[in-house]
Amino acid sequence: MPSILVVDDRPDIRLSLVVLLESHGHMVVEADTPQVAQSMLGKHEVALILLDMNYALDTTSGEEGLSFLSWLQKQNLTIPVIAMTAWSNTEIVVKAMQLGANDFIEKPWRNKQLLHVIGQQLNIQRLTLQNTQLKSRIDTQLEQPYQWRSEVMQKLHKKIEAIANTDVSVLLMGENGTGKTELARYIHQQSLRADQGFISVNMGAISEGLFESEMFGHQKGAFTDAKSSRVGRFELAEKGSLFLDEIANIPLSQQAKLLRVLETGEYEVLGASKTRRSNTRIISATNSDLNGLISQKLFREDLYYRLNTLEFVLPTLRERTEDILPLALYFVAKFNKKYQKNIDTLSKHTEQALLNYQWPGNVREMRHLIERAVILASTNQLTLADLPIAPINDNESDCNQKHTLSASRELPMMTLEQAEITLVKQALEKAKHNVPKAAILLGLTKASMYRRIEKYGINKK
């Protein structure tokens, strides 16, 4: 339970406040100087601070209290502060409020008034947090998810609904672009944690040196470049869900640190001595063969078993053809609204082309293609001319089955690496060596495309 931090140099004042506050159900921690209070904030979870403004019997300037408020402001800590002083000084009150104090009370205080001010500030803090969480929920619910039509996806969703309101760890497997992130968010929205945060982190984008800082947070000064405090992903996801995307990309040297949190629920913020406990549901995802990585000693087997209490594999889009046309129309409607267009149909040849295409980039690729097509379309119907996935005939009504997608033709046998190199080169040529456009053709992010170009030493010019 968060505590109230009482900062005052007089033991009798602190004792009076401890007796009063604890008798009304609050936990209290004490500090006799602002410097001690600074260190206490790294060791205790504090909901509110009662701050004396003067710490020398012959001083009435309030400078020590003001310095603490200034320090607190620089830490980006949103802890409400009630300033206290035995000296009625309007100038100190104004300065304290300018430096972030939430309220002010004079000594000697009246117990009823003090408790009212404390309760008021705690309620404001609680409402602010609830508003933030509500906004997050509204933002995620504004866009209604696509309702899957294929039997394989309906079966998968029934399984997801059966386990969503538990706290078991879930591992989502499947190719790039199959919708693992959307499914993870759906699991969260159907869970008992839906009114709390859903925090997503791309594990492949975290450098090895920043892993602990990103995941567990750090305090100002914890290391050379720590110029301000940082809240870690586990703390952000407290009481909610933490989605670890591309889980296979965690460096082996950091996997033990993640395993410890999953096994014990304990972690430390860098620079703080207090051990924290995590109350977070873990959902992870990967398109890698974790069993293969385990056999190569690149992924810890014990971590794998902690992650995959339940494991679900998302089928590719080409394995759920019943969803292709309804999903395309769903994206058309979505981007109609976004770009203020009025497209209401797909031509028959466009429908056939969509069905024939192999969709190597899955749902993500379709989303990109349909968005671009909606932007470029000049009529209320999407035609093959709007979609760069099939040869275009000047007279579309003369198109026939020979105008299927080139991607559906049988490819010669080659290794997956050779196929990836070939596709990257072809995409670059088709996009006239514009890397972002080539990435869209393959259903990749720009960063992923650049990584492959560098990995295979492909000339992008």
N, C-alpha and C positions, 0 to 999 in steps of 0.2 A: 504494500500500500504506500503511495507517495506520502512524504513527510512535509511538515512545515518547518522551515529553517529559521531559527531565531538567532539574530546576530546582534549581540549587545555585550558591552564590556563589564556590566555589573551582574554578578552572580545572583543577587536577590531579584533583579528584574527578570532574568532568565528563568529562575525557579518559579516565580509567580506566573509567568506565561506558560511554562510547562504544565503546572497544576491546572490552570484554567483550560488549556487546549486539550490536554489528555482527558479531562473530565467530560469533554464534549466530543469524544471519539476521534480526535486527531492524533497522529503520531508526530513526535517532535524530535528534531536534532538541534544541537546548540553549537554556536561558534562565538568566541569572545572578541574576535577581530575580523575585519573584512578579508584579511589574508587567509585566515583559517577557514572562513566561509568559502573562499575560492576553491580550496582543496576539498572541502566537504561536498561540493557540487559534483566532483568526480567520483565520489564514493557512495553517494546516496541519490535516490530518485526523489526530487523535490518538487512539490506541487505549488508552493507559495513561499515567499521570503518576507519575514518581518525584520526590517532593517533600521537599526538605530543610526542616526546621522552623525553623532559626535562620540569620539572615543578618548578624549582627554578632558579632565574635569575643568580645566581653565579655557576650554575652546568651545566656541558657539558657532563656528563658521560652517559646520557641516561638510567640510572638504573631504573628510575620509569617506563619508557615506556617498557623496557625489562621485568620488573616484571609483568606488565599487560599482555604482550604477553605470558609469562610463565603461568600465571593464566588462560588465555583464552585457551591455549593448553590443560590444565588439565580438562577443562570443556567439551572437545570433541565437541566444537562449530565450525562449518565449515563456519565461517563468514570471508570473505576476509578483510585483513587489509593493508592499505597504511600508512607506517610510514613517519613522517615529522619531520624535524629538521632544525634549522638555522645554525647548525654547520656541516660542511662537514667532516665526520669522517668515514673512511672506516671500522674501527673495529666495530663501532656501527651498520653500515649497515649489515655487515656479521652476527653479533649476532642476529640482528632483523630477518634476513632471516632464520637463523637456528631455531628461535623460532616461525616461522610460518608466518611472515609478507610476503605478496604477492608482494609488490612493495615498492619503496622508492622515495620520492621527497623532494627536498630542498626548504627551505624558503629563500627569497620570491619566490613564485611559479609564473609560467606563466599560466594564466587562461586556455589557449588552451591546454597546456600540461597536466595540472591537470585534466581537463575534459576528455581528451583522455585516461589517465591512469584509471580514475574511470570507464568510459564506457567499457574499455577493461576488467577490473576485473569483472564487472557486467555481461558482455557477457560470460566470462569464467565460472562464477558460473551458469549462465542460461544453457549453453551447457552441463555442468557436470550433472545438474539435468535432462536435456532432455535425455542424454545418459543413465543415470540410469533407467529412465522410459522406454526408448526404449528397453534396455536389459531385463527389466521385461516383456515387451510385447512379445519380441521374445521368451523368456523362456516359456511363457504360450502358445505361438502359435506353438512351435516346434512339440508338440504332438497333432495331429488332434483328436478331440473327436469322440467317437463312434456315428454313426448315428442310432438313434433308429428306429426299424422296426414296433414295435407294435402300434396298432391304439391308445391305451390309451396314450402312450408317445408322439406320433406325435401330438395329440390334445393338450397335455400339453405344448409342445414346441411352438405350434402356439400361445397359450395364453401368454407364456413368451415373445415371440418375439413382441407381440402387446404392451406390457407394458415396455419392457426393456429400451427404450430410454426416459422414464419418470424418475422422482426422487422419486416416491412413495416408502414407506417402504414395504418390502416383507417378509412374514413369510412362511418358508418352513416346512411342517410337513411330517412325515413318519418314518418308522422303521429304526433302525440302519443299515447302509450299503446300503441304497437305492440310494445314490448318491446326497445327499443334497449339499455337498460342491462343487461338480462338477457343479451342476445346478446354484449355487450362482455365481461361477466364470463365467459361461456362460452368466448369466444376466449382469454381469459387462462388459464382452467383447462385448455384443451387445448394450451397453448403450452409451450415449454421453460422459461418463467419462472413456471410454476404454483406453485412452492414459494416464490416471493417475493410481495411485496405487490401488491394491486390497489387503486389509489387513484382514487377518483371525485371529480370536482369539477364543480359546476354553474357554468359560466362566466357565465351570466346573473345569478348572485347575487353576483358579485364587483364591487364598486364600482371605478370607474376609478382612484381614488386609492390603492387597496389592492392593485392587480393584482400589482405586483412583489413586495410583501411576501407575498401569498398563494401565488404561484407559485414564487418563488425564496427566500423566507425573509428574515429580517432579524436583525441583532444588536441587543442592548440598546443604546439610545441612538442608533440609526441615524437616528431622526427624533423629533419632539417626544413622541409618544405611545408610543414603543417602550420600555416600562418593563421588558420582559424579551425574551429572544431567542425567535425563532419559526422553526421548521423549515418550509421551503417544500414545496409538493406534489411538485416534481421530486425533491427529496432523499428524501421519504417513499417515492416510487415507484422509487428506485434499484434497478436490476436486475430490476424488476417491470414492471407496466403502469400507465400513467396514462390514465384515461378522461376526456376533455374533453367533457362534455355541454353541449348548447346552444351549440356552438362559434360559431354565427353572431352571438351576442350580445356577442362581445368588441369593446370600443370600437376604432375604427379607429386611434386614437393608440397602442394597446397591441399591435396586431397585429404590428408590426415586431419587438417584443421577443420574442414567441413564435416568430416566423419565424427569428430568429437562433439560438435553441436547436435548432430542428428542422434548420437547415442545418449548423451547426457543432458542435452538442452542448455549447456553452459557455454559461455564465451566471454571474452574480455575486450573492452574498448581499448585501443592502443593508447597508452599514456595514463590509463586509469587502473587502480589496484583492485577495484571491486569487480567480482565475478557476477555476471548477469545471467538470468535464465530466460530462454526464448519460449514463447508460446505462439508458435507459428506452424501452419501446415505447409509442407513442402510438396510442390508439384514440379517435376523436371521433365525435360524433353531432349531428344537427340535424334539425328538421322544416321548416327554411326553404329557400327556393329560392336557393342560393348563387350560381348563375349570374346570377340577377336582381339580387342584391345587388352582384355584381361589376360589372355594367353600370351600376349606380347609383353606383359608386365608394364603396360602403359596406363592401366586403370585398376584401382584397388577392388578386389572382389568383395571385401567387406562393405565398402561404400556402395557398390552396386546393389547388394542385398538390402541395405538400408533405404535405398531410393525406390526399389521396385517391389514394395509390399503388394501393390497391384500394378500390372503392366498392360497397357493397351497399345495396339498397333493400328495406326490410321492408314486405311487403304489409299492407293493413288487415285487420282481423278479418272484415269483410264479404266480403273476397276469398278467404278460406280457410274457408268454411262447414263443411268436414269437421271442423274443429277445435272448433267452437262447443260442441257437447254434451259431447265428452270433456273439454274444458277446464273447462266448468262443473262437471262431476263431480270433476275434479281439485281445484278450489277448494273444493267441498263437503267433500271428504275432508280437505283441509288445515285448514279452519276447524272441522270436527268435532273434530279433535284439539286445536286451540287453545282452543275454548270448551267442550270436553267434551260435545258433542252427539252424536246418533246418527241423523243423516239419511242414508238410504241410497238414495232414489229421487227422481226428478223426475216430476211428473204429466205426462201426455201434452200437456195444454194449455200447461203451462210449457215443455216442450220446443219446442212449436210457436212459442210467443212468443219464445223465445230465438233460434230460427232466423229468424224474421221481422224481428227488430229490426235496425236498421242499425248499431248500435254506433259512434256518433260518437267515443266515448272509447276504443275498441278494448279491448285486454286489460286495461288499467288500470281502465276502467269496469266490466268484468265482475267483476274482483276485488272492487271496492268493493260492487257490487250483491249478489254472492253472500255476501260476508262479512256484510253487513247482514241478508240473508235468513236465513242460518244462525242468527244471533243471535236473530232475532224468531220463527223457526219454532216452532210448538207441537207438531208431530207429527214422525214420522220421514220425512215426504215434503214436498218443497218444492212449493208451489202458487202460482198467480197472485196469491193474496192476500199472499204473502210478498215478491213482486217488484213494485216500483212502475214497471213498464214496459208495462202493458197495462190496459185497463178490467177491473174485477173484477165477475164475475157471482156472485150469491149462491149459485147452483147451478152449480158449475164444470162438471158433466157436460153442461150445456146450452150451454156455450160452443162457438162454431164459428169458422170462418175470418173472420167479420166482426170478431171480437175480436182482430185483429192489432194490432201496436204503432202508436201514432199517429206515431212517428218514421219509419215505413216509407211513409207516404203521400207522394205527390209534392208537393214544395214549389214555390211560384211562383218564377220566375227572379228572382234578386237578386244583388248583389255579395256576395263572401265576408264583407266587413265588415258589410254589412246583416244577413246570416244570423247572424253571430256576435252582433251586438247583439240580434237577435230571440231567439236561444237563451239568452243571458244573462238577458234580461228574463223569459222564460218560466220558466227555472229558479228565479229569485228568487221569482216568483209561486207556483210549485208548492211551494217550500220555505218559503212564508210569510215571505219576506225574511230567512231564516236563511242567511247567506252560506256558512258551512262546509257545510251540507247542500246548498245549491245547487251548490257546487263539486263535491260527490260525484256529483250527478246528471249533471254534464257531464264527469266523469272528470278534473277539474282539481284541482290543489292549492289550498289556501285562498289562498296568496300569489298564484297565477296568477289566481284569480277576482277578488281585490281589484284587481290590476293592470288587468284588463279593465274593471271598474266605473269605475275612475278614468280610464282611457284614453278611454272613450266618454261619460263624464259621466253615468252611469246612477244614478238615485236608488235606493239600496239599502234605503230605509225604506218 
